[in-house]
Amino acid sequence: MRIAPAPSIVSSSAIPPVNVAADRERYAGEKVAQVVAVAEQPVSTFSVDVDTGSYANVRRMLGEGRLPPSAAVRTEEMLNYFRYDYPRPSSQAEPFTITTDMAVTPWNDATRILRIGLAGYDLPQDERPPANLVFLVDTSGSMLSMNKLPLVKCALALTAERLGPEDRVAIVAYSGFTRVVLPSTGDKESVLMAIEGLSARGSTAGGAALALAYDEARRAFREGGVNRILLATDGDFNVGVVDGEALVDTVAREREGGISLTALGFGTGNLNEAMMEQIADHGNGNYFYIDSPAEAAKVLDDELASTLFTIAKDVKIQVEFNPAHVAEYRLLGYENRALAEQDFANDAVDAGEIGAGHQVTALYEIVPAGVQGWIPERRYAANRPAAAEGSRSGEMAVVRLRYKLPDGDESLLLERALPARTVRRATAPTGDLALAIAVAGYGQTLRGDPYLRGWTLASSADLAEPMARDDLRRQFVTLARQAAQLVPTAP
């Protein structure tokens, strides 16, 4: 299918930064996860996350010449922004491969980094179900800036150009009032014309607009197809239903009816990322931040299938460590995705979704058994953990994955044991693993991680540079060095 040229899809600096005070931007950051003793809590459980908004948003702030607030940095979204060389599954019947590897931690040679990588099945074009999409567009006065509504129009036009003959699109716009700009249609030229005619004015009635968008999605509902709202906004919900819990309840309820929601954040100054990430998570969708035409092309053109087509839902990861080989651990990122151990097998507990061809990467820093770790030895013998007997002593850990197929209600289980020799054979990080560790170090440094032992943003750039074989990876090296220059030096 012909793809219409988008304006100025060149680089992340294509749209100059807007000099707007950022004190109205809202983030829901979490503290860096604490170290855990395996003898006391051997099991780590979390929901997957394939959002990438934090990476692009931090890139925007660095482009403005300032370091991001730590609450805006989510290490898992940094990791998942990049593609790694994981083997791909060959069948949708088992839609994941699990890859694990390990390296000596570059900031602490006494610990090891364990990488867990998931790769999702990439739906061929002829297997993709028809799509019923509603573009829900913020056209309030706050969207006037060049890096807001004009960029929204570029992004949605890219999506419209990719749609097939069986797909349908409706457009709902909202400012001081809400309106259906275009009822659901398969006429691509009508969609493009309606997008081009959008203009910004007035205040923001976000809550009422969501209700109207869901009405439109229900009218054109596709049984067995994709039914999704794409919300494009700077997140400034200041008129109408603004209560966060009410919005979350709405998208969660509609999710159960088969309509999902993806949030696209734009612009500076009043970005309510906390709200957008929350409603996307509860709406069985993802949150992306669009800071340039190039990022719009990445999310809504190059990776459109991943953005729209779900191959598995309620995806959870659980790692159980063997105390005979691992004494302590910490998960780098995913703090806002943590689940209780009992939630793993509870199919009523909502978790993340994986789109076609998506990847998920998680890193644990571990302390091998017998090595002095972060937690000091306890004074009283009765308070010390008992020596591990080492049942199944050939295993250092087991990785479990639970997921439901898109039309399923019961979860399926994948399980992989990791051999203990993985710890003994770990060497300095190379290849894709080095890139992942560099990206995690970058994120954790920006978050103020107290366990990095002298690691710097420049260290991340140095580690990643040999693997900078494409534009995105080279851009990461540049960003890390740029961030390093912004860190105040001690007097």
DAWO-V855961 format. One record per residue. N is the residue number from 1. SS is DSSP state (H for helix, E for strand, - for the rest). PHI is phi in whole degrees, 0 to 359 (NA if undefined). PSI is psi in whole degrees, -180 to 180 (NA if undefined). Layout:
n=N ss=SS phi=PHI psi=PSI
n=N ss=SS phi=PHI psi=PSI
This chain:
n=1 ss=- phi=NA psi=138
n=2 ss=- phi=294 psi=136
n=3 ss=- phi=252 psi=119
n=4 ss=- phi=293 psi=141
n=5 ss=- phi=295 psi=133
n=6 ss=- phi=268 psi=152
n=7 ss=- phi=293 psi=125
n=8 ss=- phi=55 psi=47
n=9 ss=- phi=276 psi=86
n=10 ss=- phi=235 psi=-52
n=11 ss=- phi=199 psi=172
n=12 ss=- phi=291 psi=-11
n=13 ss=- phi=260 psi=13
n=14 ss=- phi=298 psi=-35
n=15 ss=- phi=252 psi=120
n=16 ss=- phi=296 psi=148
n=17 ss=- phi=298 psi=147
n=18 ss=- phi=262 psi=130
n=19 ss=- phi=275 psi=79
n=20 ss=- phi=240 psi=136
n=21 ss=- phi=301 psi=138
n=22 ss=- phi=262 psi=13
n=23 ss=- phi=285 psi=-8
n=24 ss=- phi=263 psi=-2
n=25 ss=- phi=288 psi=141
n=26 ss=E phi=236 psi=128
n=27 ss=- phi=230 psi=153
n=28 ss=- phi=241 psi=62
n=29 ss=- phi=289 psi=156
n=30 ss=- phi=246 psi=154
n=31 ss=- phi=290 psi=153
n=32 ss=- phi=302 psi=134
n=33 ss=- phi=300 psi=145
n=34 ss=- phi=281 psi=158
n=35 ss=- phi=290 psi=144
n=36 ss=E phi=237 psi=135
n=37 ss=E phi=276 psi=127
n=38 ss=- phi=298 psi=-37
n=39 ss=- phi=298 psi=-23
n=40 ss=- phi=256 psi=-30
n=41 ss=- phi=213 psi=81
n=42 ss=- phi=284 psi=-12
n=43 ss=E phi=246 psi=130
n=44 ss=E phi=243 psi=128
n=45 ss=E phi=228 psi=134
n=46 ss=E phi=207 psi=159
n=47 ss=E phi=275 psi=145
n=48 ss=- phi=292 psi=159
n=49 ss=- phi=217 psi=121
n=50 ss=- phi=241 psi=19
n=51 ss=- phi=294 psi=152
n=52 ss=- phi=228 psi=9
n=53 ss=H phi=301 psi=-35
n=54 ss=H phi=297 psi=-39
n=55 ss=H phi=299 psi=-50
n=56 ss=H phi=292 psi=-36
n=57 ss=H phi=292 psi=-42
n=58 ss=H phi=297 psi=-40
n=59 ss=H phi=302 psi=-43
n=60 ss=H phi=300 psi=-45
n=61 ss=H phi=295 psi=-41
n=62 ss=H phi=297 psi=-36
n=63 ss=H phi=295 psi=-24
n=64 ss=- phi=275 psi=-1
n=65 ss=- phi=84 psi=27
n=66 ss=- phi=219 psi=151
n=67 ss=- phi=284 psi=147
n=68 ss=- phi=285 psi=154
n=69 ss=- phi=295 psi=146
n=70 ss=H phi=301 psi=-30
n=71 ss=H phi=293 psi=-18
n=72 ss=H phi=274 psi=-6
n=73 ss=- phi=256 psi=121
n=74 ss=- phi=237 psi=112
n=75 ss=H phi=300 psi=-37
n=76 ss=H phi=297 psi=-31
n=77 ss=H phi=284 psi=-27
n=78 ss=H phi=295 psi=-49
n=79 ss=H phi=299 psi=-43
n=80 ss=- phi=278 psi=-1
n=81 ss=- phi=290 psi=-26
n=82 ss=- phi=257 psi=155
n=83 ss=- phi=262 psi=141
n=84 ss=- phi=237 psi=165
n=85 ss=- phi=276 psi=64
n=86 ss=- phi=269 psi=142
n=87 ss=- phi=296 psi=144
n=88 ss=- phi=265 psi=144
n=89 ss=- phi=291 psi=151
n=90 ss=- phi=261 psi=-8
n=91 ss=- phi=216 psi=143
n=92 ss=H phi=288 psi=-17
n=93 ss=H phi=297 psi=-37
n=94 ss=H phi=235 psi=90
n=95 ss=- phi=278 psi=13
n=96 ss=E phi=225 psi=148
n=97 ss=E phi=248 psi=149
n=98 ss=E phi=244 psi=124
n=99 ss=E phi=243 psi=135
n=100 ss=E phi=228 psi=145
n=101 ss=E phi=203 psi=174
n=102 ss=E phi=211 psi=149
n=103 ss=E phi=216 psi=160
n=104 ss=E phi=294 psi=134
n=105 ss=E phi=293 psi=125
n=106 ss=- phi=291 psi=-21
n=107 ss=- phi=261 psi=1
n=108 ss=E phi=198 psi=100
n=109 ss=E phi=288 psi=-3
n=110 ss=E phi=273 psi=-15
n=111 ss=E phi=248 psi=174
n=112 ss=E phi=229 psi=152
n=113 ss=E phi=254 psi=122
n=114 ss=E phi=259 psi=125
n=115 ss=E phi=255 psi=134
n=116 ss=E phi=241 psi=121
n=117 ss=E phi=238 psi=131
n=118 ss=E phi=250 psi=138
n=119 ss=E phi=238 psi=130
n=120 ss=E phi=266 psi=154
n=121 ss=- phi=296 psi=133
n=122 ss=- phi=262 psi=110
n=123 ss=- phi=297 psi=124
n=124 ss=- phi=297 psi=158
n=125 ss=H phi=306 psi=-41
n=126 ss=H phi=283 psi=-6
n=127 ss=H phi=258 psi=-2
n=128 ss=- phi=279 psi=129
n=129 ss=- phi=288 psi=161
n=130 ss=- phi=295 psi=151
n=131 ss=E phi=248 psi=137
n=132 ss=E phi=245 psi=104
n=133 ss=E phi=247 psi=145
n=134 ss=E phi=238 psi=119
n=135 ss=E phi=275 psi=112
n=136 ss=E phi=256 psi=108
n=137 ss=E phi=245 psi=126
n=138 ss=E phi=285 psi=114
n=139 ss=- phi=244 psi=28
n=140 ss=- phi=288 psi=169
n=141 ss=H phi=301 psi=-27
n=142 ss=H phi=291 psi=-11
n=143 ss=H phi=265 psi=12
n=144 ss=- phi=292 psi=-29
n=145 ss=- phi=299 psi=155
n=146 ss=- phi=298 psi=-27
n=147 ss=- phi=266 psi=18
n=148 ss=- phi=240 psi=-102
n=149 ss=H phi=302 psi=-43
n=150 ss=H phi=302 psi=-36
n=151 ss=H phi=286 psi=-35
n=152 ss=H phi=302 psi=-47
n=153 ss=H phi=298 psi=-40
n=154 ss=H phi=299 psi=-46
n=155 ss=H phi=296 psi=-47
n=156 ss=H phi=290 psi=-31
n=157 ss=H phi=296 psi=-37
n=158 ss=H phi=299 psi=-43
n=159 ss=H phi=296 psi=-46
n=160 ss=H phi=301 psi=-39
n=161 ss=H phi=295 psi=-24
n=162 ss=H phi=273 psi=-10
n=163 ss=- phi=287 psi=147
n=164 ss=- phi=268 psi=177
n=165 ss=- phi=295 psi=-23
n=166 ss=- phi=268 psi=-5
n=167 ss=- phi=275 psi=154
n=168 ss=E phi=227 psi=147
n=169 ss=E phi=225 psi=136
n=170 ss=E phi=241 psi=155
n=171 ss=E phi=233 psi=126
n=172 ss=E phi=241 psi=132
n=173 ss=E phi=243 psi=151
n=174 ss=E phi=216 psi=138
n=175 ss=- phi=218 psi=-113
n=176 ss=- phi=287 psi=-18
n=177 ss=- phi=217 psi=166
n=178 ss=E phi=250 psi=152
n=179 ss=E phi=204 psi=151
n=180 ss=E phi=273 psi=109
n=181 ss=E phi=285 psi=-37
n=182 ss=E phi=211 psi=117
n=183 ss=E phi=296 psi=164
n=184 ss=E phi=304 psi=130
n=185 ss=E phi=209 psi=155
n=186 ss=- phi=257 psi=6
n=187 ss=- phi=277 psi=103
n=188 ss=H phi=299 psi=-39
n=189 ss=H phi=295 psi=-36
n=190 ss=H phi=295 psi=-40
n=191 ss=H phi=297 psi=-47
n=192 ss=H phi=296 psi=-40
n=193 ss=H phi=294 psi=-40
n=194 ss=H phi=294 psi=-39
n=195 ss=H phi=298 psi=-45
n=196 ss=H phi=298 psi=-30
n=197 ss=- phi=278 psi=-3
n=198 ss=- phi=292 psi=140
n=199 ss=- phi=219 psi=159
n=200 ss=- phi=255 psi=134
n=201 ss=- phi=189 psi=157
n=202 ss=- phi=84 psi=-172
n=203 ss=- phi=264 psi=-168
n=204 ss=- phi=238 psi=116
n=205 ss=E phi=253 psi=68
n=206 ss=H phi=296 psi=-42
n=207 ss=H phi=295 psi=-47
n=208 ss=H phi=296 psi=-35
n=209 ss=H phi=294 psi=-39
n=210 ss=H phi=300 psi=-43
n=211 ss=H phi=299 psi=-43
n=212 ss=H phi=293 psi=-39
n=213 ss=H phi=297 psi=-42
n=214 ss=H phi=294 psi=-35
n=215 ss=H phi=301 psi=-46
n=216 ss=H phi=295 psi=-39
n=217 ss=H phi=295 psi=-38
n=218 ss=H phi=291 psi=-36
n=219 ss=H phi=298 psi=-36
n=220 ss=- phi=253 psi=23
n=221 ss=- phi=305 psi=136
n=222 ss=- phi=250 psi=110
n=223 ss=- phi=296 psi=129
n=224 ss=- phi=76 psi=5
n=225 ss=- phi=249 psi=-171
n=226 ss=E phi=268 psi=124
n=227 ss=E phi=238 psi=106
n=228 ss=E phi=215 psi=140
n=229 ss=E phi=261 psi=132
n=230 ss=E phi=253 psi=106
n=231 ss=E phi=269 psi=121
n=232 ss=E phi=243 psi=114
n=233 ss=E phi=199 psi=164
n=234 ss=- phi=269 psi=1
n=235 ss=- phi=83 psi=13
n=236 ss=- phi=271 psi=77
n=237 ss=- phi=280 psi=96
n=238 ss=- phi=238 psi=3
n=239 ss=E phi=222 psi=146
n=240 ss=- phi=90 psi=-147
n=241 ss=- phi=282 psi=106
n=242 ss=- phi=249 psi=-9
n=243 ss=- phi=295 psi=123
n=244 ss=H phi=301 psi=-41
n=245 ss=H phi=295 psi=-36
n=246 ss=H phi=294 psi=-41
n=247 ss=H phi=295 psi=-43
n=248 ss=H phi=298 psi=-43
n=249 ss=H phi=299 psi=-40
n=250 ss=H phi=297 psi=-50
n=251 ss=H phi=290 psi=-33
n=252 ss=H phi=293 psi=-40
n=253 ss=H phi=294 psi=-43
n=254 ss=H phi=291 psi=-30
n=255 ss=H phi=301 psi=-42
n=256 ss=H phi=294 psi=-23
n=257 ss=- phi=272 psi=4
n=258 ss=- phi=96 psi=10
n=259 ss=- phi=248 psi=119
n=260 ss=E phi=260 psi=170
n=261 ss=E phi=221 psi=130
n=262 ss=E phi=246 psi=134
n=263 ss=E phi=253 psi=132
n=264 ss=E phi=242 psi=116
n=265 ss=E phi=264 psi=144
n=266 ss=E phi=222 psi=150
n=267 ss=- phi=82 psi=-173
n=268 ss=- phi=227 psi=167
n=269 ss=- phi=95 psi=-51
n=270 ss=- phi=232 psi=28
n=271 ss=- phi=296 psi=119
n=272 ss=E phi=258 psi=73
n=273 ss=H phi=293 psi=-34
n=274 ss=H phi=302 psi=-44
n=275 ss=H phi=291 psi=-45
n=276 ss=H phi=295 psi=-41
n=277 ss=H phi=296 psi=-39
n=278 ss=H phi=292 psi=-45
n=279 ss=H phi=287 psi=-30
n=280 ss=H phi=293 psi=-43
n=281 ss=H phi=299 psi=-43
n=282 ss=H phi=280 psi=-13
n=283 ss=- phi=261 psi=18
n=284 ss=- phi=56 psi=40
n=285 ss=- phi=228 psi=-160
n=286 ss=- phi=229 psi=162
n=287 ss=E phi=246 psi=129
n=288 ss=E phi=233 psi=147
n=289 ss=E phi=250 psi=128
n=290 ss=E phi=253 psi=110
n=291 ss=- phi=250 psi=1
n=292 ss=- phi=193 psi=162
n=293 ss=H phi=302 psi=-32
n=294 ss=H phi=295 psi=-41
n=295 ss=H phi=290 psi=-37
n=296 ss=H phi=301 psi=-43
n=297 ss=H phi=295 psi=-38
n=298 ss=H phi=297 psi=-47
n=299 ss=H phi=280 psi=-40
n=300 ss=H phi=247 psi=9
n=301 ss=H phi=227 psi=-69
n=302 ss=H phi=300 psi=-40
n=303 ss=- phi=246 psi=30
n=304 ss=H phi=299 psi=-41
n=305 ss=H phi=300 psi=-41
n=306 ss=H phi=295 psi=-37
n=307 ss=H phi=290 psi=-36
n=308 ss=H phi=259 psi=-39
n=309 ss=- phi=257 psi=113
n=310 ss=E phi=277 psi=131
n=311 ss=E phi=255 psi=-18
n=312 ss=E phi=202 psi=147
n=313 ss=E phi=233 psi=164
n=314 ss=E phi=50 psi=53
n=315 ss=E phi=272 psi=127
n=316 ss=E phi=230 psi=146
n=317 ss=E phi=243 psi=139
n=318 ss=E phi=224 psi=134
n=319 ss=E phi=239 psi=125
n=320 ss=E phi=249 psi=120
n=321 ss=E phi=267 psi=143
n=322 ss=- phi=270 psi=117
n=323 ss=- phi=294 psi=-13
n=324 ss=- phi=291 psi=-20
n=325 ss=- phi=232 psi=-18
n=326 ss=E phi=231 psi=125
n=327 ss=E phi=267 psi=-41
n=328 ss=E phi=216 psi=161
n=329 ss=E phi=205 psi=162
n=330 ss=E phi=211 psi=139
n=331 ss=E phi=269 psi=130
n=332 ss=- phi=272 psi=99
n=333 ss=- phi=96 psi=-171
n=334 ss=- phi=65 psi=19
n=335 ss=H phi=300 psi=-38
n=336 ss=H phi=275 psi=8
n=337 ss=H phi=245 psi=6
n=338 ss=E phi=296 psi=141
n=339 ss=- phi=236 psi=153
n=340 ss=- phi=291 psi=151
n=341 ss=H phi=305 psi=-40
n=342 ss=H phi=289 psi=-16
n=343 ss=H phi=287 psi=-18
n=344 ss=- phi=299 psi=-46
n=345 ss=- phi=264 psi=6
n=346 ss=- phi=268 psi=105
n=347 ss=- phi=290 psi=-10
n=348 ss=- phi=278 psi=-12
n=349 ss=- phi=273 psi=122
n=350 ss=- phi=290 psi=146
n=351 ss=- phi=215 psi=-167
n=352 ss=E phi=278 psi=164
n=353 ss=E phi=248 psi=152
n=354 ss=E phi=241 psi=129
n=355 ss=E phi=268 psi=169
n=356 ss=- phi=303 psi=124
n=357 ss=- phi=77 psi=3
n=358 ss=- phi=294 psi=156
n=359 ss=E phi=236 psi=151
n=360 ss=E phi=228 psi=132
n=361 ss=E phi=234 psi=134
n=362 ss=E phi=227 psi=140
n=363 ss=E phi=239 psi=132
n=364 ss=E phi=248 psi=136
n=365 ss=E phi=263 psi=125
n=366 ss=E phi=237 psi=154
n=367 ss=E phi=254 psi=117
n=368 ss=E phi=297 psi=150
n=369 ss=- phi=302 psi=140
n=370 ss=- phi=88 psi=-6
n=371 ss=- phi=254 psi=137
n=372 ss=- phi=293 psi=122
n=373 ss=- phi=256 psi=-150
n=374 ss=- phi=281 psi=-31
n=375 ss=- phi=273 psi=123
n=376 ss=- phi=291 psi=154
n=377 ss=- phi=294 psi=143
n=378 ss=- phi=276 psi=151
n=379 ss=- phi=289 psi=-42
n=380 ss=- phi=262 psi=134
n=381 ss=H phi=303 psi=-38
n=382 ss=H phi=291 psi=-18
n=383 ss=H phi=268 psi=-4
n=384 ss=- phi=272 psi=145
n=385 ss=- phi=294 psi=144
n=386 ss=- phi=292 psi=151
n=387 ss=- phi=297 psi=137
n=388 ss=- phi=289 psi=135
n=389 ss=- phi=282 psi=-28
n=390 ss=- phi=80 psi=41
n=391 ss=- phi=295 psi=144
n=392 ss=- phi=53 psi=49
n=393 ss=- phi=294 psi=-11
n=394 ss=- phi=280 psi=-4
n=395 ss=E phi=249 psi=137
n=396 ss=E phi=267 psi=-25
n=397 ss=E phi=191 psi=165
n=398 ss=E phi=233 psi=135
n=399 ss=E phi=256 psi=127
n=400 ss=E phi=242 psi=143
n=401 ss=E phi=230 psi=127
n=402 ss=E phi=244 psi=141
n=403 ss=E phi=203 psi=160
n=404 ss=E phi=245 psi=142
n=405 ss=E phi=293 psi=157
n=406 ss=- phi=308 psi=-34
n=407 ss=- phi=254 psi=17
n=408 ss=- phi=258 psi=156
n=409 ss=- phi=247 psi=-18
n=410 ss=- phi=250 psi=138
n=411 ss=- phi=281 psi=154
n=412 ss=E phi=250 psi=155
n=413 ss=E phi=239 psi=131
n=414 ss=E phi=244 psi=145
n=415 ss=E phi=217 psi=137
n=416 ss=E phi=220 psi=126
n=417 ss=E phi=272 psi=142
n=418 ss=E phi=254 psi=127
n=419 ss=E phi=289 psi=148
n=420 ss=- phi=296 psi=-27
n=421 ss=H phi=297 psi=-18
n=422 ss=H phi=303 psi=-38
n=423 ss=H phi=291 psi=-46
n=424 ss=H phi=293 psi=-31
n=425 ss=- phi=266 psi=3
n=426 ss=- phi=297 psi=139
n=427 ss=E phi=233 psi=-177
n=428 ss=E phi=300 psi=145
n=429 ss=- phi=293 psi=139
n=430 ss=- phi=222 psi=169
n=431 ss=H phi=58 psi=-144
n=432 ss=H phi=299 psi=-34
n=433 ss=H phi=295 psi=-37
n=434 ss=H phi=297 psi=-41
n=435 ss=H phi=298 psi=-47
n=436 ss=H phi=300 psi=-42
n=437 ss=H phi=293 psi=-39
n=438 ss=H phi=298 psi=-43
n=439 ss=H phi=294 psi=-42
n=440 ss=H phi=296 psi=-41
n=441 ss=H phi=299 psi=-39
n=442 ss=H phi=299 psi=-50
n=443 ss=H phi=297 psi=-46
n=444 ss=H phi=293 psi=-34
n=445 ss=H phi=296 psi=-45
n=446 ss=H phi=295 psi=-25
n=447 ss=H phi=275 psi=-10
n=448 ss=- phi=82 psi=33
n=449 ss=- phi=303 psi=123
n=450 ss=- phi=279 psi=-2
n=451 ss=- phi=255 psi=14
n=452 ss=- phi=271 psi=-7
n=453 ss=- phi=49 psi=56
n=454 ss=- phi=89 psi=-3
n=455 ss=- phi=297 psi=142
n=456 ss=- phi=233 psi=170
n=457 ss=H phi=297 psi=-35
n=458 ss=H phi=295 psi=-33
n=459 ss=H phi=298 psi=-41
n=460 ss=H phi=297 psi=-42
n=461 ss=H phi=298 psi=-43
n=462 ss=H phi=296 psi=-42
n=463 ss=H phi=292 psi=-37
n=464 ss=H phi=280 psi=-24
n=465 ss=H phi=303 psi=-41
n=466 ss=- phi=296 psi=-20
n=467 ss=- phi=261 psi=8
n=468 ss=- phi=279 psi=74
n=469 ss=- phi=260 psi=0
n=470 ss=- phi=220 psi=177
n=471 ss=H phi=297 psi=-41
n=472 ss=H phi=295 psi=-41
n=473 ss=H phi=289 psi=-38
n=474 ss=H phi=295 psi=-38
n=475 ss=H phi=298 psi=-39
n=476 ss=H phi=300 psi=-45
n=477 ss=H phi=301 psi=-43
n=478 ss=H phi=297 psi=-43
n=479 ss=H phi=297 psi=-42
n=480 ss=H phi=297 psi=-41
n=481 ss=H phi=290 psi=-37
n=482 ss=H phi=297 psi=-44
n=483 ss=H phi=297 psi=-39
n=484 ss=H phi=300 psi=-36
n=485 ss=H phi=291 psi=-21
n=486 ss=H phi=270 psi=-10
n=487 ss=- phi=286 psi=125
n=488 ss=- phi=299 psi=140
n=489 ss=- phi=267 psi=148
n=490 ss=- phi=294 psi=141
n=491 ss=- phi=293 psi=NA
